[in-house]
């Protein structure tokens, strides 16, 4: 999913007749203070968090789900509106959803802006709307949000503990291999400092790692913590960058980007006592 960040990208949505989707919605106005508007807002946000994440663009006129015109929201209203919505989200969604962002995209010379509300896929889901007597879980598909039924809700509660267990098992297996120097390239010395990074948008599917070498911003992330990038190559796990040591055939640090979306940085650190640290 690509988040909208500039007015040019907003214009592109209109020029290309981009339709609302599982991860995108258009709204002309910011939700008001009525019971129905608040409930609708909470259902929208929870449905994104319980599914694949997404974004809502406020200040866009749409017709049959297709963006038609940039209207914007008056800048003078944004501070209070954002605070009100943040408080509503904090008080009326359980458990609380983290990673929600309000982004303003100014419309030049108008005193108005597009307000983009970004919601990441949540690892604490499923989240329930608990507002003024309304208690319900929502999911999302290409047709928009919908109430989650009992079967889907049972699956949701089972899925995330399983994912957490798989992450723990992955970490334990990798640390064991690192301690025994069973990974390629082998590292010099005994000291180890290892960092495993798992993206918030993790899915159990392969990712395209071939484009990393062609995009400078992504390529820069492949630099090991304590050095630069000396070599980059594909291996069985995915894409690996490393910095060689004076000892031939060994590395002092490396970064492994896995096709499954897990990033492991392993710089070599010399310790006076030569202890392995994990």
Protein Blocks (a to p, Z undefined) as FASTA:
>chain_A
ZZdfbfklmmmmmmnopacdfkbccdfbdcdfbfklmmmmmmmmmmmmmmnopaddehia
ceehiafbdgbjafklmmmmmmmmmmmmmmmcccddehiacdddddehklpacddddddd
dfkbccdddeehiacdddddfkbccdddfklmmmmmmmmmmmmmmmmmmmmmmmmmmmno
paccddehjbdcddddddfklccbdddfklmmmmmklmmmmpcfkbccfbdcddfklpad
ddddfbghiafbdcdddfkopacdddddddfklpacZZ
